[in-house]
Amino acid sequence: MEKGLEEKLPKDVIMSVFENRDEIQQEKIEPNELIEELSKSNKRRQPIESNFFESADNVPDPKELSPEHKDLMIFDDLLLQKQKKCEAYYVRGRHSNCDCCICHKTILNYHDKQSEKTQTFLFLSSRPEKH
């Protein structure tokens, strides 16, 4: 997904990679290489800006976001990091026109009561047998 967004590919093209992942794996094609080829052949571009952060320390404070933009912050794989950034977005993100979600492997024993109180959407999905 990161590579597709970096290349500014349309959302439908990025989704097609996910939807056809089994066939792509069977053909032993590397997803990033496929994205590069799709980028060369597809002239449509999406004006979506994306940023990816490896550490919560690099994530900007919600006050730094412009309320003129619509932002979506997705938090994933944060189990071993401090949750203060997530909490800041759940509490103050809406003031900066930013929605946020956190990806959990499980919601059992999750300790962040603030996100439970401010949660608007809950997405549930089953995990595939293979991953």
C-alpha positions as CSV (number, residue, x, y, z in Angstrom):
1,M,0.0,0.0,0.0
2,E,2.8,2.4,0.9
3,K,4.4,2.0,-2.5
4,G,1.1,2.5,-4.3
5,L,0.4,5.6,-2.4
6,E,3.9,6.9,-3.0
7,E,3.4,6.4,-6.8
8,K,0.1,8.2,-6.4
9,L,-1.8,5.4,-8.1
10,P,-5.6,5.6,-8.1
11,K,-7.3,3.8,-5.3
12,D,-8.9,1.3,-7.6
13,V,-5.5,0.2,-8.9
14,I,-4.1,-0.3,-5.4
15,M,-7.2,-2.2,-4.4
16,S,-6.8,-4.5,-7.4
17,V,-3.4,-5.6,-6.1
18,F,-5.0,-6.5,-2.8
19,E,-7.9,-8.3,-4.4
20,N,-5.6,-10.3,-6.7
21,R,-2.9,-11.1,-4.1
22,D,-3.4,-14.8,-4.3
23,E,-2.7,-14.8,-8.1
24,I,0.2,-12.4,-7.7
25,Q,1.8,-14.7,-5.1
26,Q,1.2,-17.8,-7.3
27,E,3.0,-16.0,-10.1
28,K,5.8,-15.2,-7.7
29,I,5.6,-11.5,-8.5
30,E,6.9,-9.0,-5.9
31,P,4.1,-6.6,-5.0
32,N,6.4,-3.5,-5.1
33,E,7.7,-4.5,-8.5
34,L,4.2,-4.9,-9.7
35,I,3.3,-1.5,-8.4
36,E,6.3,0.1,-10.2
37,E,5.1,-1.5,-13.5
38,L,1.5,-0.4,-12.9
39,S,2.8,3.1,-12.2
40,K,4.7,3.2,-15.6
41,S,1.6,2.1,-17.5
42,N,-1.1,4.0,-15.6
43,K,-1.1,7.7,-16.2
44,R,-4.0,8.5,-13.8
45,R,-2.7,10.0,-10.5
46,Q,-4.4,10.6,-7.2
47,P,-3.7,13.8,-5.4
48,I,-3.4,11.9,-2.1
49,E,-0.5,12.8,0.2
50,S,0.7,10.0,2.5
51,N,3.3,9.8,5.2
52,F,4.5,6.7,7.0
53,F,6.2,6.8,10.4
54,E,8.3,4.0,11.9
55,S,8.2,5.5,15.4
56,A,5.6,7.3,17.4
57,D,8.2,10.0,18.1
58,N,8.0,11.0,14.4
59,V,4.3,11.4,14.3
60,P,3.3,15.1,14.4
61,D,1.1,16.4,17.2
62,P,-2.5,16.8,16.1
63,K,-2.2,20.6,16.7
64,E,0.4,20.7,13.9
65,L,-2.2,19.5,11.3
66,S,-4.0,22.0,9.2
67,P,-7.8,22.0,9.7
68,E,-8.0,23.0,6.0
69,H,-7.1,19.4,5.0
70,K,-8.9,16.2,5.6
71,D,-6.6,13.9,7.3
72,L,-6.8,10.2,8.3
73,M,-4.3,8.8,10.8
74,I,-4.0,5.0,11.0
75,F,-2.1,3.6,13.9
76,D,-0.8,0.0,13.4
77,D,1.7,-2.2,15.3
78,L,2.0,0.0,18.3
79,L,1.9,-2.6,21.0
80,L,5.4,-2.0,22.2
81,Q,5.3,1.8,22.0
82,K,3.8,4.4,24.2
83,Q,0.2,5.1,23.4
84,K,0.3,8.9,24.0
85,K,0.2,9.8,20.3
86,C,-2.9,7.7,19.7
87,E,-4.6,9.2,22.7
88,A,-3.8,12.7,21.5
89,Y,-5.4,12.0,18.1
90,Y,-8.5,10.4,19.7
91,V,-8.9,13.3,22.0
92,R,-7.8,16.3,19.9
93,G,-7.7,15.1,16.3
94,R,-11.2,16.2,15.4
95,H,-10.2,19.8,16.1
96,S,-7.7,19.5,13.3
97,N,-10.1,17.8,10.9
98,C,-8.4,14.5,11.4
99,D,-10.1,11.1,11.8
100,C,-8.1,8.3,13.2
101,C,-8.2,4.6,13.7
102,I,-6.0,2.0,15.4
103,C,-5.5,-1.5,14.1
104,H,-5.6,-4.2,16.7
105,K,-4.8,-7.8,16.4
106,T,-7.2,-8.3,19.2
107,I,-9.4,-5.9,21.2
108,L,-9.3,-8.1,24.3
109,N,-7.5,-6.6,27.3
110,Y,-6.9,-3.3,25.4
111,H,-6.1,-0.8,28.0
112,D,-6.9,2.5,26.2
113,K,-10.3,3.4,27.7
114,Q,-10.3,6.9,26.0
115,S,-10.4,5.4,22.5
116,E,-13.3,3.3,23.5
117,K,-15.2,6.4,24.6
118,T,-14.5,8.4,21.5
119,Q,-14.8,5.6,19.0
120,T,-17.1,6.3,16.0
121,F,-16.4,3.2,13.8
122,L,-15.5,-0.3,14.6
123,F,-14.3,-2.6,11.8
124,L,-14.2,-6.3,12.5
125,S,-12.8,-8.9,10.2
126,S,-11.7,-12.5,10.4
127,R,-8.1,-13.4,9.9
128,P,-7.3,-15.7,7.0
129,E,-5.9,-19.0,7.9
130,K,-2.6,-18.1,6.1
131,H,-0.9,-14.7,6.5
